[in-house]
Amino acid sequence: MAKAQRSEHGEWSSGLMFVLAATGSAVGLGNLWRFPYQVAQNGGAAFVFIYLLCIMLVGLPIIVAEITLGRRGKQSPINSLRSIAMAEGVSRYWTLLGWLGVASGVLILSFYSVVGGWTLYYTAQAFTGAFQGMGVEAASEMFGGLTASPWAVVLWHTLFMLLLFGIVVVGVRDGIQRTVTLLMPMLLVILVLLVGYGMAASGSFNEAALFLFQPDYTAVTPDTFLTALGQAFFTLSLGLGAIMVYGAYLPQNESIPNSAAWIVGMDTATALLAGLAIFPIVFAAGMDAGSGGPGLVFKTLPIVFGEIPFGVILAILFYILLAAAAITSGVSLLEPATAYLTEKGGSRLVGAGSVALVIWLLGIPAALSQNIWSDLKLPGGQGIFGTMEFVSTTIMLPLGGLLIALFSGWFMRSASLAKELGVNPGNTLYLLWLFAVRFIAPLGVILIFLNSLGVFGG
């Protein structure tokens, strides 16, 4: 295949930098506020085992495929799919898969940046000590006051997008790599510190560990498998073009399977550490873990931080952690479209600026749907924010993941795949991966899609 040996956008300085960047893309807000609660409510250790099985059968095969496509093409998802399709002698319509990934990332970031703005707001509040002595009513008023103010939500959405633009416009090494080099180790250190505090001070660490990890096989139902399957897919940022474009910057001498295994392992470990960090202090304060969603981190935890010893410091650390997770994920969603516009001949400044502007404009209706447009319902009965989330995460993401599995497994030559993966086509592990990406992963994604549509009552 005729392709450049290096991406025109630059490369990661090492495989470790790629792993940190891709893990930063995967570790988002859902890891910190949703996955631990899923574990606790679906059988603890039993759910973790099922989840890991789903990761091995669905998540890992697809992330290996997506990284492979990225490094094979060395360009944005759109141009990578175009050049690979031409080299493999298949329809150029597969380029649409690249467009789907880029469009998914743009749409998701438009409402994700609104939530990212919330994390910046709460980080600022933590530094002022605003949570001290806060009760249930005050916590609800703080969050309600933020989301009810059109000016406030648009302002913080704007600041979040300006922050992402400032990182991406500098470039792969000087911008994205430097950011993840700072934020990812900091994120892990903060998590460990919070877990250490929970072990030493709360007196509820054992209760939290049992809440998370005690096997409860009576809680395991068919829906548990579907929940684990969905988490295994969505947690890795698959189908968005983010992993593909990051794979385009992976040096040729680095092992794709090894890198993918590290990404999966670090993503899972981060989510579990988040549970061990959050639940001990929640239980020590006598609070309910709630639904494990935004209410936990924006309504429950401010009350907790206002009551416990060292609450101001812990609040600052936690909301920096939350903002860091939002930033590293957001950067990976901004990069694919930026890379494509840059490849069209424009400067990185114009490319990143144009994409950031479009996303910012799309995010304004999502922000206003929390307040002045809250009564506006689109076809399907949901508001603007909910509709954007439904279309992107329920339809576009599974479709993208399914097509990645089908294209790499069925339309690329086995010799091309094996060469990019650095293995012999007869290698046993390679053949197992090929079987998984051809048969098991597509079936898993179809089940996720059907469950998201409520076919199984999900």
Backbone hydrogen bonds, N-H to C=O, Kabsch-Sander energy under -0.5 kcal/mol:
donor,donor_aa,acceptor,acceptor_aa,energy
3,K,1,M,-0.9
10,G,7,S,-1.5
12,W,249,Y,-2.7
18,F,14,S,-1.5
19,V,15,G,-2.4
20,L,16,L,-2.5
21,A,17,M,-2.5
22,A,18,F,-3.1
23,T,19,V,-2.5
24,G,20,L,-2.3
25,S,21,A,-1.8
26,A,22,A,-2.1
27,V,23,T,-3.3
28,G,26,A,-1.3
31,N,28,G,-0.7
32,L,28,G,-0.9
33,W,29,L,-2.0
34,R,30,G,-2.1
35,F,30,G,-1.9
38,Q,34,R,-2.1
39,V,35,F,-2.4
40,A,36,P,-2.2
41,Q,37,Y,-2.3
42,N,38,Q,-1.0
42,N,39,V,-0.7
43,G,40,A,-0.5
44,G,39,V,-2.3
45,A,213,F,-0.7
46,A,43,G,-2.1
47,F,44,G,-0.5
48,V,44,G,-2.1
49,F,45,A,-2.3
50,I,46,A,-2.0
51,Y,47,F,-3.2
52,L,48,V,-2.7
53,L,49,F,-2.0
54,C,50,I,-2.3
55,I,51,Y,-2.6
56,M,52,L,-2.3
57,L,53,L,-1.9
58,V,54,C,-2.7
59,G,54,C,-1.2
60,L,55,I,-3.9
62,I,58,V,-1.7
63,I,59,G,-2.4
64,V,60,L,-2.2
65,A,61,P,-1.8
66,E,62,I,-2.7
67,I,63,I,-2.4
68,T,64,V,-2.2
69,L,65,A,-2.3
70,G,66,E,-2.1
71,R,67,I,-2.8
72,R,68,T,-2.3
73,G,69,L,-2.0
74,K,70,G,-2.7
80,S,76,S,-3.0
81,L,77,P,-2.3
82,R,78,I,-1.7
83,S,79,N,-2.4
84,I,80,S,-2.6
85,A,81,L,-2.3
86,M,82,R,-1.9
87,A,83,S,-2.2
88,E,84,I,-2.5
89,G,85,A,-0.7
89,G,86,M,-0.6
90,V,85,A,-2.4
94,W,91,S,-1.4
95,T,92,R,-2.1
96,L,93,Y,-1.9
97,L,94,W,-1.5
98,G,94,W,-0.7
98,G,95,T,-0.8
99,W,95,T,-1.7
100,L,96,L,-2.7
101,G,97,L,-2.0
102,V,98,G,-2.3
103,A,99,W,-2.8
104,S,100,L,-2.4
105,G,101,G,-2.2
106,V,102,V,-2.2
107,L,103,A,-2.5
108,I,104,S,-2.7
109,L,105,G,-2.4
110,S,106,V,-1.4
111,F,107,L,-0.9
111,F,108,I,-0.7
112,Y,108,I,-2.7
113,S,109,L,-2.3
115,V,111,F,-1.3
116,G,112,Y,-2.6
117,G,113,S,-2.0
118,W,114,V,-1.3
119,T,115,V,-1.6
120,L,116,G,-1.6
121,Y,117,G,-2.3
122,Y,118,W,-2.6
123,T,119,T,-1.9
124,A,120,L,-2.3
125,Q,121,Y,-2.2
126,A,122,Y,-2.1
127,F,123,T,-1.7
128,T,124,A,-1.0
129,G,126,A,-1.2
130,A,125,Q,-2.1
132,Q,129,G,-1.5
133,G,306,G,-1.5
134,M,131,F,-2.1
139,A,135,G,-2.3
140,S,136,V,-2.2
141,E,137,E,-2.3
142,M,138,A,-2.3
143,F,139,A,-2.0
144,G,140,S,-3.0
145,G,141,E,-2.8
146,L,142,M,-1.8
147,T,143,F,-2.4
148,A,144,G,-1.9
149,S,145,G,-0.7
149,S,146,L,-0.9
153,V,149,S,-2.3
154,V,150,P,-1.9
155,L,151,W,-2.2
156,W,152,A,-2.5
157,H,153,V,-2.0
158,T,154,V,-2.3
159,L,155,L,-2.4
160,F,156,W,-2.2
161,M,157,H,-2.1
162,L,158,T,-2.5
163,L,159,L,-2.0
164,L,160,F,-2.1
165,F,161,M,-2.7
166,G,162,L,-2.4
167,I,163,L,-1.3
168,V,164,L,-2.6
169,V,165,F,-2.6
170,V,167,I,-0.5
171,G,167,I,-0.5
171,G,168,V,-1.0
172,V,9,H,-0.7
175,G,171,G,-1.0
176,I,171,G,-2.2
177,Q,172,V,-3.2
178,R,173,R,-1.1
179,T,175,G,-1.8
180,V,176,I,-2.6
181,T,177,Q,-2.3
182,L,178,R,-1.4
183,L,179,T,-3.4
184,M,180,V,-1.9
186,M,182,L,-1.4
187,L,183,L,-2.9
188,L,184,M,-2.3
189,V,185,P,-2.6
190,I,186,M,-2.6
191,L,187,L,-2.2
192,V,188,L,-2.3
193,L,189,V,-2.5
194,L,190,I,-2.6
195,V,191,L,-2.5
196,G,192,V,-2.8
197,Y,193,L,-2.3
198,G,194,L,-2.2
199,M,195,V,-2.1
200,A,196,G,-2.1
201,A,197,Y,-3.1
202,S,197,Y,-0.8
202,S,198,G,-0.6
203,G,198,G,-0.6
208,A,204,S,-2.3
209,A,205,F,-2.8
210,L,206,N,-2.5
211,F,207,E,-2.4
212,L,208,A,-2.0
213,F,209,A,-3.0
214,Q,210,L,-1.9
216,D,43,G,-1.7
219,A,216,D,-1.5
220,V,217,Y,-0.8
221,T,219,A,-0.6
224,T,221,T,-1.0
225,F,221,T,-1.2
226,L,222,P,-1.5
227,T,223,D,-2.6
228,A,224,T,-2.6
229,L,225,F,-2.3
230,G,226,L,-2.4
231,Q,227,T,-2.5
232,A,228,A,-2.4
233,F,229,L,-1.4
234,F,230,G,-2.9
235,T,231,Q,-2.2
236,L,233,F,-0.9
237,S,234,F,-1.3
238,L,233,F,-0.9
240,L,237,S,-0.8
243,I,237,S,-0.6
245,V,241,G,-2.5
246,Y,242,A,-2.2
247,G,243,I,-2.2
248,A,244,M,-1.3
249,Y,245,V,-0.6
249,Y,246,Y,-0.9
250,L,247,G,-1.5
254,E,251,P,-1.6
259,S,255,S,-1.9
260,A,256,I,-2.8
261,A,257,P,-2.3
262,W,258,N,-2.1
263,I,259,S,-2.2
264,V,260,A,-2.4
265,G,261,A,-2.4
266,M,262,W,-2.7
267,D,263,I,-2.3
268,T,264,V,-2.2
269,A,265,G,-2.5
270,T,266,M,-2.3
271,A,267,D,-1.8
272,L,268,T,-2.2
273,L,269,A,-2.6
274,A,270,T,-2.0
275,G,271,A,-1.4
276,L,272,L,-1.9
277,A,273,L,-1.5
278,I,274,A,-2.6
279,F,275,G,-2.0
281,I,277,A,-0.6
282,V,278,I,-1.8
283,F,279,F,-2.9
284,A,280,P,-2.3
285,A,281,I,-1.1
286,G,283,F,-1.7
287,M,282,V,-2.4
292,G,289,A,-1.1
296,L,293,G,-1.3
297,V,293,G,-1.0
298,F,294,P,-2.7
299,K,295,G,-1.5
300,T,295,G,-2.2
301,L,296,L,-2.6
303,I,299,K,-0.7
303,I,300,T,-0.6
304,V,300,T,-1.8
305,F,301,L,-3.1
306,G,302,P,-1.3
307,E,304,V,-1.7
308,I,304,V,-2.0
311,G,308,I,-1.3
314,L,310,F,-2.6
315,A,311,G,-2.6
316,I,312,V,-2.2
317,L,313,I,-2.5
318,F,314,L,-2.8
319,Y,315,A,-2.6
320,I,316,I,-1.9
321,L,317,L,-2.2
322,L,318,F,-2.4
323,A,319,Y,-2.4
324,A,320,I,-2.7
325,A,321,L,-2.1
326,A,322,L,-1.9
327,I,323,A,-2.6
328,T,324,A,-2.5
329,S,325,A,-1.7
330,G,326,A,-2.5
331,V,327,I,-2.7
332,S,328,T,-1.2
333,L,329,S,-1.1
334,L,330,G,-1.5
335,E,331,V,-1.6
338,T,334,L,-1.4
339,A,335,E,-3.0
340,Y,336,P,-1.9
341,L,337,A,-2.2
342,T,338,T,-2.2
343,E,339,A,-2.1
344,K,340,Y,-1.0
345,G,342,T,-1.6
346,G,341,L,-1.4
351,G,347,S,-2.6
352,A,348,R,-2.8
353,G,349,L,-2.1
354,S,350,V,-2.6
355,V,351,G,-2.2
356,A,352,A,-2.6
357,L,353,G,-2.1
358,V,354,S,-2.1
359,I,355,V,-2.6
360,W,356,A,-2.6
361,L,357,L,-2.5
362,L,358,V,-2.4
363,G,359,I,-2.0
364,I,360,W,-1.0
364,I,361,L,-0.5
366,A,362,L,-0.9
367,A,363,G,-2.5
368,L,364,I,-2.8
369,S,365,P,-1.6
370,Q,367,A,-1.3
371,N,368,L,-1.7
373,W,368,L,-2.7
374,S,371,N,-1.9
376,L,373,W,-1.3
377,K,375,D,-0.5
378,L,382,Q,-3.4
381,G,378,L,-2.2
387,T,383,G,-2.4
388,M,384,I,-2.5
389,E,385,F,-2.2
390,F,386,G,-2.5
391,V,387,T,-2.7
392,S,388,M,-2.0
393,T,389,E,-2.6
394,T,389,E,-0.6
394,T,390,F,-1.9
395,I,390,F,-0.8
395,I,391,V,-0.7
396,M,391,V,-2.2
397,L,392,S,-2.3
399,L,395,I,-1.8
400,G,396,M,-2.5
401,G,397,L,-2.7
402,L,398,P,-2.6
403,L,399,L,-2.4
404,I,400,G,-2.1
405,A,401,G,-2.0
406,L,402,L,-2.4
407,F,403,L,-2.9
408,S,404,I,-2.3
409,G,405,A,-2.2
410,W,406,L,-2.5
411,F,406,L,-0.7
411,F,407,F,-1.6
412,M,407,F,-1.3
417,L,413,R,-2.0
418,A,414,S,-2.8
419,K,415,A,-2.1
420,E,416,S,-2.1
421,L,417,L,-2.3
422,G,418,A,-1.0
423,V,418,A,-2.4
427,N,424,N,-2.7
431,L,427,N,-2.4
432,L,428,T,-2.1
433,W,429,L,-2.4
434,L,430,Y,-2.7
435,F,431,L,-2.1
436,A,432,L,-2.4
437,V,433,W,-2.8
438,R,434,L,-1.6
439,F,435,F,-2.4
440,I,435,F,-0.9
441,A,436,A,-3.5
443,L,439,F,-1.6
444,G,440,I,-2.6
445,V,441,A,-2.6
446,I,442,P,-2.2
447,L,443,L,-2.1
448,I,444,G,-2.1
449,F,445,V,-2.6
450,L,446,I,-2.6
451,N,447,L,-2.5
452,S,448,I,-2.5
453,L,449,F,-1.5
454,G,451,N,-1.4
455,V,450,L,-2.5
457,G,454,G,-1.2
